[in-house]
Amino acid sequence: MAETRQDYFKRYMKCYRENLRSSNFIRDMDKCMNGGVNKSGLSTFTSYKELETYLKDQYATRVRCYDGMLKDVVVDIMPAQNEFSVSPSGSGAYISSDRYSNTNVQELGVDEADTVKTDGRFFYLQAGQMIHIVAVTEPMQTAASIDLREYGYVNELYLYKNVLVALYNSYTPFEKPNTDENYGWHQNNVGVAFYDISKPATPNLIKVVEVEGYLVSSRRIGNKLHIVQQFLPAMPPMRYFYNAGVKNKAAVINYNKESVKGLTIEDLIPYYRLVYPKSENGQILPLVEPRQFYKPVDEDGGGEIGTVTTFDLDQLSGSLESVAMVATASSIYTSAKALFVLSDRWNDEEAVDSLSRQQTELYKFDLTGDTVKAVASGRVNGTILNQFSLGEYEDVLRVATTTNVWANNQNEIFNNIYCLRANGASLDVIGKIEKLAFGERIYSARFIGKRGFLVTFVNVDPLFTLDLSDPAAPQVIGELKVPGYSDYIHPFGENHLITIGKDAVFDGINTWVQGLQLSIFDVTRFGNPQLSHKLIIGGRGTQSEANYNHKAFTFWAEHNLLALPIDLYEVPDGPSPNTYGKYVLSGVYVYRVSVEYGFEELGILPIYDTGNNQGSYAPWTRGIFIDDHVYSVTPAIIHSAIIEDIKETIEELGLPISQGEEVIPLRD
């Protein structure tokens, strides 16, 4: 199809903005318009020198007006949940088997790292600087322990065939060539250790690689492991704000240009090193070649670098592959076909009362080919809550955002739904709903096939049902208001949802969060959702790791079994709703879930030593089902029981506590 005059003009203006500050404007404009463009349509760099010049310019000129900041809104963004399953019909189901449950994931076929993995025969779990391999036998026993103190602190794990992957935080700095100054700054590096566990009792180290930057998140699809990192170089003193006025801005930029003059390309880009097997000279290498560095759509992309590094788990002897985007990688979402890197953005050109003042940049990477490629980018107004704020279906990405704007001398909150489709190198918004639930913020979201679900909250919890069958015209179909709110939405069959959140009481002036709340919603009549069942556990202060981490929500769909770690606080009758309860116990609560009867409690497994089960805190806990048993797994101790007779069959196995995993007291 021939390019229209309008499309040509848009492409010309894009190139103009990208190269306005270039020292060789004519050459770079010609390159942008007529060549030097990656096949995806997104521009890359031809040399390290070009990349160095670009990054220095970005750091020097990315400054903001201090006066404009005074009315900018500080957004309360919940932590990304690192940083997930959908059935073939897109209904969203827990990836598991008839024999055992597995990590709770967002999309079918897209595995996510977790603190414990199982193959139904062994547990592989992280504990500080150790990995324990525990045989699921009667009685349980520790088969082996892997010591990673030489490398760093274990973060999360993957299990693929006979390969165990450990992602760890490394604190050993890179000694880069041609650079001596670190300006007092050193960031953590991400290590990836691969073990052969074909004989679990004698794990064999295969390979260890470390990459500069901190871990944003990761995903495994088949034999490909994708790790997303953010790299921020050590910088000399810089100025990031100026007082209103062109002269003031120019002075700040000139100061910054002088500061970055001495930086080299080695300072500005991430490197990697092979830690094991040790190479002959311990060589470190650039992580990404210039032609795999993608420029941001706007000239103001910043100098930070987000990278996607891919390992082939079937060919670990091969080299890694990486691509990079000049952008701040704040979170990711991954479907079976694409990985989306998200970056928060302030749009200073817009007024403080504009919905587009706060924005989210989206970069789409295609995962279907032999190599990862950046294919498109786009932008929506507002910021996301977490990975569940996004979902891709039939090549359309749906995004739920919250926007804070300064209007009428106060902060005003809006929520938005956007549908985007790739159009060449652009992710275009093809449909949207804006200014939904004024004054409330999103607490949870889920996109399942052609339907979407959204929970917002101030005094009550409105559950919105969204018809996304026509992405060009998304619609709010139904709304149900109930007390409290939902932190996480989990599909239950085709027409029901299980949610976990908190109960809440409104006293006419303030809203007070109460105990843990489990709910089942019936969405059979999509325009008229109903609350089928609700269970309140404990009083104010009661909480679960699953409130903020979906991986702690274990639902074994094949048997309708649910396991949740819960810290129970109880409040005596009578006190006002703002009274905190007194700590009672911590345990993994096990339920049988049904549409007819709701949540049937089967028992509670301890989290700590049964002789000291009170007043302690575990850094993480998972409930796992294997055959007819349920397990409470922590870095320090594992409890097991027969599902149908939990109280009378509890057994425990203590594990060596490694450095950094001490059990510490809870508050009274």
C-alpha positions in Angstrom: 0.0 0.0 0.0 1.4 3.4 -1.0 2.2 5.8 1.9 -0.3 8.6 2.2 0.7 12.2 2.4 -0.6 12.3 6.0 1.5 9.2 7.0 4.6 10.7 5.3 4.1 13.9 7.3 3.8 11.9 10.6 6.9 9.9 9.8 8.8 13.1 8.9 7.8 14.8 12.1 8.8 11.8 14.1 12.3 11.8 12.5 12.5 15.6 13.0 11.8 15.3 16.7 14.4 12.4 17.0 17.2 14.3 15.3 16.5 18.0 16.2 19.4 18.2 18.5 21.7 16.0 16.4 25.2 17.4 15.5 24.6 16.2 11.9 21.0 16.9 11.4 20.9 16.4 7.6 22.7 13.1 7.7 20.5 11.7 10.5 17.3 12.9 9.0 18.2 11.2 5.7 19.1 8.0 7.6 15.8 8.1 9.5 13.6 8.8 6.5 15.4 6.5 4.0 17.4 3.9 5.9 19.2 2.9 9.1 15.9 1.6 10.4 15.4 -1.9 11.9 13.1 -4.2 10.1 10.5 -3.7 12.8 10.3 0.0 11.9 11.9 1.1 15.2 15.2 3.0 14.8 18.4 1.5 16.1 22.0 2.7 16.3 24.8 2.0 13.7 27.8 2.3 16.1 28.9 2.7 19.7 30.0 6.2 19.0 26.5 7.2 17.8 25.0 5.5 20.8 27.4 7.3 23.2 26.6 10.7 21.7 22.9 10.0 22.0 23.0 8.9 25.6 25.1 11.8 26.7 22.7 14.2 25.0 19.7 12.5 26.7 21.2 12.8 30.2 22.2 16.4 29.7 18.9 17.6 28.3 16.4 15.6 30.3 15.5 18.3 32.8 12.2 19.5 34.2 10.9 22.8 35.3 10.8 23.0 39.1 7.9 25.4 39.1 5.8 23.0 37.2 6.6 20.2 39.6 4.8 22.1 42.4 1.4 21.0 41.1 2.4 17.7 39.8 0.7 14.8 41.4 2.6 12.1 43.3 1.0 8.9 42.3 0.6 6.1 44.9 1.5 3.1 42.8 1.2 -0.3 44.4 4.4 -2.5 44.0 4.5 -4.5 40.9 3.8 -8.1 41.6 7.2 -9.6 40.3 7.0 -7.7 37.6 0.6 -15.3 36.6 -2.9 -18.5 33.8 -5.4 -18.4 31.1 -7.2 -21.5 29.7 -7.2 -22.2 26.0 -10.5 -20.3 25.8 -8.9 -17.3 27.5 -10.8 -18.0 30.8 -7.7 -17.9 32.9 -6.9 -21.1 34.8 -4.2 -22.2 37.2 -1.4 -24.1 35.5 -1.2 -27.4 37.3 -1.7 -31.1 36.8 -3.7 -34.0 38.2 -0.9 -34.8 40.6 0.2 -31.4 42.0 -0.4 -27.7 41.9 2.1 -25.3 40.5 3.1 -21.6 40.4 0.1 -19.3 40.0 0.7 -17.6 36.6 -1.2 -15.0 34.6 -1.1 -16.6 31.1 -1.2 -20.1 29.8 2.2 -21.3 28.7 4.0 -18.4 30.3 5.9 -19.5 33.4 7.0 -17.1 36.1 9.8 -17.4 38.7 8.9 -18.1 42.3 10.6 -18.9 45.6 9.7 -22.6 45.4 9.1 -24.9 42.5 8.0 -28.6 42.4 7.9 -31.4 40.0 5.7 -33.5 42.3 8.7 -35.4 43.6 10.9 -32.7 45.1 10.6 -29.1 46.3 13.3 -26.7 45.1 13.2 -23.6 47.4 15.3 -20.5 48.0 16.5 -19.7 51.4 18.8 -16.6 51.5 22.0 -17.7 49.9 20.9 -21.4 49.8 18.7 -23.6 47.6 17.2 -26.6 49.4 16.1 -29.7 47.5 13.5 -31.6 49.5 12.2 -35.1 48.7 8.5 -35.3 49.0 8.5 -38.7 50.7 7.1 -40.0 53.9 8.8 -38.8 56.0 10.1 -35.7 54.0 13.8 -35.3 53.9 16.4 -32.9 52.6 18.0 -34.4 49.5 20.6 -31.7 48.9 21.4 -28.0 49.6 23.1 -25.7 47.1 25.3 -23.0 48.6 25.4 -19.8 46.6 27.3 -17.6 49.1 30.1 -17.3 46.5 27.7 -15.5 44.2 25.0 -13.7 46.1 21.4 -13.9 47.5 18.9 -16.1 45.7 15.9 -14.2 44.4 13.6 -16.7 42.6 13.7 -20.0 40.7 12.6 -21.7 37.5 12.3 -25.4 36.8 12.5 -26.7 33.3 13.0 -30.4 32.5 16.2 -31.3 34.3 17.4 -27.7 34.6 17.0 -25.6 37.8 17.5 -21.9 37.2 18.4 -19.6 40.1 18.1 -15.8 39.7 20.3 -14.1 42.3 21.4 -10.6 43.3 25.1 -10.1 42.9 27.0 -7.4 44.7 30.3 -7.8 42.9 31.0 -4.7 40.8 32.1 -5.0 37.2 35.6 -3.8 36.4 35.0 -2.2 33.1 37.7 -1.2 30.6 38.6 2.5 30.3 36.6 3.5 33.3 37.8 4.1 36.9 35.2 6.5 38.4 32.0 5.2 40.0 30.9 8.5 41.5 30.0 6.7 44.7 27.3 4.7 42.9 27.0 0.9 42.4 23.9 -1.0 41.6 23.1 -4.6 42.1 23.7 -7.0 39.2 21.6 -10.0 38.3 23.1 -13.4 38.3 21.7 -16.5 36.5 22.9 -19.9 37.7 21.9 -23.1 35.9 22.0 -26.5 37.5 21.6 -30.0 36.1 19.2 -31.8 38.5 18.7 -35.0 36.6 20.0 -36.5 39.9 18.4 -34.1 42.5 20.5 -35.4 45.3 23.7 -34.4 43.5 22.9 -31.1 41.5 25.6 -30.2 39.1 26.4 -26.6 38.3 26.4 -26.0 34.5 26.8 -22.2 34.0 26.7 -18.9 35.8 26.2 -15.5 34.0 26.0 -12.1 35.6 24.5 -9.0 33.9 24.7 -5.4 35.0 21.5 -3.9 36.2 18.7 -4.8 38.6 16.0 -7.3 37.9 12.6 -6.0 36.8 11.0 -9.3 36.1 11.3 -12.5 34.0 9.3 -15.1 32.1 9.9 -18.6 30.6 8.1 -19.7 27.5 9.0 -23.2 26.5 12.8 -23.5 26.4 13.3 -19.7 26.3 14.0 -17.8 29.5 13.6 -14.0 29.1 15.0 -11.7 31.8 14.2 -8.0 31.9 16.6 -5.6 33.6 17.1 -1.9 34.2 20.5 -0.4 33.9 21.3 3.0 35.3 25.0 4.1 34.9 27.1 5.8 37.5 26.8 9.5 36.7 28.8 12.6 37.7 26.9 15.4 39.5 23.9 16.3 37.4 21.1 18.9 37.6 17.6 17.6 36.8 15.4 20.7 37.6 15.5 24.4 36.6 13.4 27.4 37.6 11.0 28.7 34.9 12.7 30.5 32.1 14.6 29.7 28.9 17.9 31.0 30.2 17.7 29.0 33.4 17.0 25.8 31.4 19.9 26.5 29.0 22.2 27.0 32.0 21.2 23.7 33.5 21.7 21.8 30.3 25.1 23.4 29.7 26.2 22.4 33.2 25.1 18.8 32.5 26.9 18.7 29.1 30.1 19.6 30.8 29.5 16.9 33.5 29.0 14.1 31.0 31.9 15.0 28.7 34.3 12.6 30.4 32.0 9.6 30.2 32.8 6.8 27.7 30.5 4.3 26.1 31.8 1.7 28.7 30.3 3.9 31.4 26.9 4.2 29.7 25.9 0.7 28.7 25.5 -2.6 30.6 28.0 -5.4 30.4 27.9 -9.1 31.2 30.4 -11.7 32.3 30.6 -15.5 32.4 31.3 -16.4 36.0 31.3 -20.2 35.6 32.9 -22.0 33.8 35.6 -19.4 34.3 36.9 -18.0 31.0 40.6 -17.7 30.4 40.9 -14.0 31.2 37.6 -13.2 33.0 36.5 -11.1 30.1 33.5 -8.8 30.4 31.6 -7.9 27.2 28.9 -5.4 26.2 25.5 -6.9 26.7 23.9 -5.5 23.6 25.3 -4.5 20.2 24.4 -1.0 18.8 22.0 -2.5 16.1 20.0 -4.1 18.9 19.6 -0.8 20.8 16.2 0.7 20.0 15.6 4.4 20.2 12.5 5.7 22.1 9.7 7.2 20.0 10.3 10.6 21.5 13.5 12.5 21.6 13.1 12.8 25.4 13.6 9.1 26.1 16.1 9.5 28.9 19.4 7.7 29.1 18.3 4.7 31.2 18.4 1.4 29.5 16.0 -1.5 29.7 17.3 -4.9 28.5 15.7 -8.2 27.5 18.2 -11.0 27.8 17.3 -14.5 26.5 18.7 -17.9 27.3 18.0 -21.1 25.4 17.5 -23.7 28.2 18.0 -26.5 25.7 21.3 -25.1 24.5 23.0 -23.7 27.6 26.4 -24.0 26.0 25.4 -21.3 23.5 25.7 -17.6 24.0 23.0 -15.3 25.4 21.0 -12.9 23.2 20.0 -9.4 24.3 18.1 -6.4 23.0 17.8 -3.0 24.7 15.5 0.0 24.7 16.5 3.5 25.8 13.8 3.7 28.4 13.0 3.2 32.0 11.7 -0.4 32.4 9.3 -0.1 35.4 7.3 -3.3 34.8 6.4 -6.0 32.2 3.5 -8.0 30.9 4.0 -11.1 28.8 1.6 -13.0 26.7 2.3 -16.3 24.8 3.5 -14.3 21.8 4.8 -10.9 23.0 6.6 -9.2 25.9 5.6 -5.7 26.8 8.0 -3.4 28.7 6.3 -0.5 30.4 7.9 2.9 31.3 6.3 5.7 33.4 6.5 9.1 31.7 5.8 12.7 32.7 4.5 14.7 29.8 5.6 18.3 30.9 4.2 19.8 27.7 0.6 19.1 28.9 -1.2 21.1 31.5 -1.3 19.7 35.1 -5.1 19.1 34.7 -4.7 17.1 31.5 -5.2 13.3 31.5 -2.1 13.0 29.4 0.1 14.6 32.1 1.0 11.2 33.5 1.5 8.5 30.9 2.8 5.0 30.4 5.0 4.1 27.5 4.6 0.6 26.1 7.3 -1.3 24.0 6.2 -4.5 22.3 8.8 -7.3 21.7 7.9 -10.1 19.5 8.7 -13.6 21.0 7.5 -15.8 18.1 10.7 -15.7 16.0 14.1 -17.2 16.5 15.2 -13.9 18.3 13.5 -11.3 20.3 12.6 -8.2 18.3 11.2 -4.8 19.2 8.2 -4.3 16.9 6.1 -1.4 18.1 5.7 1.2 20.8 2.8 3.3 22.0 1.5 5.3 24.9 -1.6 5.6 27.2 -2.6 8.0 29.8 -2.2 7.2 33.4 -0.2 4.5 35.3 -0.8 0.8 35.8 -1.2 -1.0 39.2 0.6 -4.2 38.3 0.9 -6.8 35.5 -2.8 -7.8 35.8 -3.6 -4.3 34.5 -2.7 -5.6 31.1 -3.9 -8.5 29.0 -3.5 -9.4 25.3 -6.2 -11.2 23.3 -6.3 -11.7 19.5 -3.4 -9.3 19.1 -5.1 -6.5 21.0 -3.5 -5.3 24.2 -5.9 -4.1 26.9 -4.6 -1.7 29.6 -6.2 -0.4 32.8 -4.7 2.8 34.2 -5.3 5.3 37.0 -4.6 9.0 36.4 -4.2 11.7 39.1 -4.6 15.3 37.8 -4.5 18.7 39.5 -7.9 20.3 38.9 -10.1 22.6 41.0 -7.3 23.1 43.4 -7.1 19.5 44.4 -6.0 16.1 43.2 -8.6 14.3 41.1 -8.5 10.6 40.3 -9.7 8.9 37.1 -9.5 5.4 35.7 -9.1 4.4 32.1 -9.3 1.3 29.8 -7.4 1.4 26.5 -7.3 -1.1 23.7 -4.2 -1.1 21.5 -3.2 -2.8 18.3 0.1 -2.7 16.4 0.0 -0.7 13.3 3.5 -0.9 11.7 5.9 0.3 14.4 3.1 2.0 16.3 0.9 0.7 19.1 -2.3 2.6 18.3 -5.2 3.1 20.7 -8.2 1.8 18.8 -10.7 2.0 21.6 -11.0 3.5 25.1 -13.0 4.2 28.2 -11.8 7.3 30.2 -12.7 8.9 33.4 -14.2 5.8 34.9 -15.0 5.7 38.7 -14.1 9.3 39.5 -12.4 9.7 42.9 -11.5 6.0 43.2 -8.4 4.2 42.3 -7.9 0.7 40.8 -7.3 -2.0 43.4 -7.3 -5.0 41.0 -7.9 -5.8 37.3 -8.1 -8.9 35.2 -8.6 -9.4 31.4 -10.0 -12.8 30.4 -10.7 -13.4 26.8 -13.2 -10.9 25.5 -14.1 -9.8 29.0 -12.5 -7.6 31.6 -13.0 -7.0 35.3 -12.0 -4.0 37.3 -12.2 -3.2 41.0 -12.0 0.3 42.3 -12.3 1.5 45.9 -12.9 4.5 48.2 -15.7 3.5 50.6 -17.2 0.4 48.8 -15.9 -2.0 46.2 -17.4 -1.5 42.8 -16.8 -4.6 40.6 -17.1 -3.4 36.9 -17.6 -5.9 34.1 -16.2 -4.9 30.7 -17.3 -6.1 27.3 -14.2 -6.1 25.1 -15.6 -8.1 22.2 -15.3 -5.0 20.0 -11.9 -3.5 21.0 -12.8 -0.4 19.0 -15.7 0.2 21.4 -15.1 -1.2 24.8 -18.1 -0.9 27.2 -18.8 -1.1 30.9 -21.6 -3.6 31.0 -22.2 -4.2 34.7 -21.4 -2.9 38.2 -21.8 -4.3 41.6 -21.0 -2.4 44.8 -20.1 -4.4 48.0 -18.2 -3.5 51.2 -14.5 -3.7 51.1 -12.3 -4.3 48.1 -10.5 -7.1 46.1 -6.7 -7.1 45.7 -6.6 -10.0 43.3 -9.1 -11.6 40.9 -8.8 -15.3 39.9 -11.0 -17.0 37.3 -13.1 -19.9 38.6 -14.6 -21.8 35.7 -16.2 -19.9 32.9 -18.6 -17.7 34.8 -17.3 -17.1 38.3 -14.4 -15.2 40.0 -12.6 -15.9 43.3 -11.2 -12.7 44.8 -9.1 -12.0 47.9 -9.1 -8.6 49.6 -10.2 -6.8 52.7 -13.5 -6.1 54.4 -14.1 -2.4 55.2 -16.5 -0.4 57.3 -17.5 3.2 56.6 -18.5 5.1 59.7 -19.9 8.2 57.8 -16.5 10.0 57.9 -13.7 7.5 57.4 -13.4 4.0 55.8 -11.7 1.5 58.1 -10.1 -1.7 56.6 -11.1 -4.8 58.5 -10.3 -8.5 58.2 -9.3 -10.6 55.2 -12.1 -11.2 52.7 -12.6 -14.1 50.3 -15.4 -13.7 47.7 -17.0 -15.6 44.9 -18.7 -13.5 42.2 -21.2 -14.9 39.7 -20.7 -13.2 36.3 -23.0 -15.6 34.3 -25.3 -12.6 33.7 -22.4 -10.4 32.6 -24.4 -7.2 32.8 -25.6 -8.0 36.3 -22.7 -9.5 38.4 -23.7 -11.0 41.8 -21.8 -11.8 45.0 -22.5 -15.5 45.6 -20.3 -16.1 48.7 -18.2 -14.0 51.1 -16.0 -15.2 54.0 -14.4 -12.8 56.5 -11.3 -14.1 58.3 -10.2 -12.3 61.4 -10.3 -8.7 62.3 -8.4 -5.5 61.5 -4.8 -6.4 60.9 -5.4 -9.8 59.4 -3.5 -10.2 56.2 -2.1 -12.6 53.6 0.9 -12.5 51.3 -1.6 -13.2 48.6 -3.0 -9.7 49.1 0.0 -8.3 47.3 1.6 -11.4 45.6 -0.6 -13.6 43.5 2.0 -16.4 43.7 1.0 -17.0 47.3 -2.6 -17.7 46.0 -2.6 -21.4 45.3 -5.8 -22.7 43.6 -5.6 -26.3 42.4 -8.4 -26.0 39.8 -8.5 -29.8 39.1 -9.7 -30.4 42.6 -11.1 -27.0 43.6 -8.7 -26.6 46.5 -7.4 -23.3 47.7 -4.4 -22.7 50.1 -3.5 -19.3 51.5 -0.9 -18.1 54.1 -2.7 -15.9 56.6 -1.6 -14.0 59.7 -4.7 -13.9 61.9 -5.5 -11.0 64.2 -8.7 -11.0 66.2 -10.7 -8.1 67.7 -13.1 -8.6 70.6 -16.7 -7.5 70.1 -17.4 -3.9 70.9 -14.4 -1.7 69.9 -14.6 0.9 67.2 -13.8 -0.2 63.6 -10.4 1.5 63.8 -9.2 -0.9 66.5 -6.4 -3.3 65.5 -6.8 -6.9 66.5 -4.4 -8.9 68.6 -2.1 -11.4 66.8 -3.3 -15.0 67.2 -1.4 -17.3 64.7 0.0 -17.7 61.3 -0.9 -20.6 59.1 -1.7 -21.9 55.6 -5.5 -22.0 55.5 -6.9 -24.8 53.2 -10.4 -24.6 51.6 -12.5 -26.6 49.3 -14.2 -24.1 47.0 -17.5 -24.6 45.2 -20.1 -22.5 43.5 -22.8 -24.1 45.7 -21.2 -23.8 49.1 -18.5 -21.2 48.9 -15.4 -21.8 51.1 -15.4 -25.0 53.2 -12.4 -24.9 55.6 -10.5 -28.2 55.7 -7.9 -27.1 58.2 -4.9 -24.9 59.0 -1.2 -25.9 58.5 1.4 -24.3 60.7 3.9 -21.9 59.2 6.5 -22.1 62.0 7.8 -24.8 64.4 4.7 -26.2 66.1 6.4 -25.5 69.4 6.9 -21.9 68.5 4.1 -21.0 66.1 3.3 -17.6 67.5 5.1 -14.2 67.2 7.2 -15.0 64.2 7.4 -13.8 60.6 8.4 -15.8 57.5 9.8 -13.9 54.5 7.5 -16.0 52.2 5.1 -18.9 52.4 3.5 -21.1 49.8 0.7 -23.7 50.1 1.3 -26.6 47.6 -0.8 -29.6 46.8 0.7 -33.0 45.8 -1.5 -36.0 45.4 -3.5 -36.3 48.6 -1.2 -34.1 50.7 -1.0 -30.3 51.3 2.2 -28.6 52.2 3.1 -25.3 54.0 6.5 -24.3 52.6 8.8 -21.6 54.0 12.6 -21.2 53.8 13.0 -22.5 57.3 10.4 -25.3 57.7 7.9 -27.4 55.7 4.7 -28.9 57.2 2.7 -31.6 55.5 -0.7 -33.1 56.1 -3.3 -35.3 54.4 -5.8 -33.0 52.8 -8.9 -34.7 54.2 -7.5 -35.0 57.7 -5.2 -32.0 58.2 -5.5 -31.6 62.0 -4.5 -35.1 62.9 -1.7 -35.8 60.3 0.6 -32.8 60.5 4.3 -33.5 60.1 7.2 -31.1 59.8 10.7 -30.9 58.4 13.2 -28.2 59.6 15.6 -26.8 57.1 19.0 -25.1 57.6 18.5 -21.4 58.0 21.0 -19.5 55.8 22.3 -16.0 56.3 19.6 -13.4 55.8 16.7 -15.8 56.5 16.4 -15.5 60.3 12.8 -15.8 61.6 12.0 -12.5 63.3 9.3 -11.6 65.7 6.0 -10.1 64.6 4.7 -7.0 66.5 2.4 -7.7 69.4 
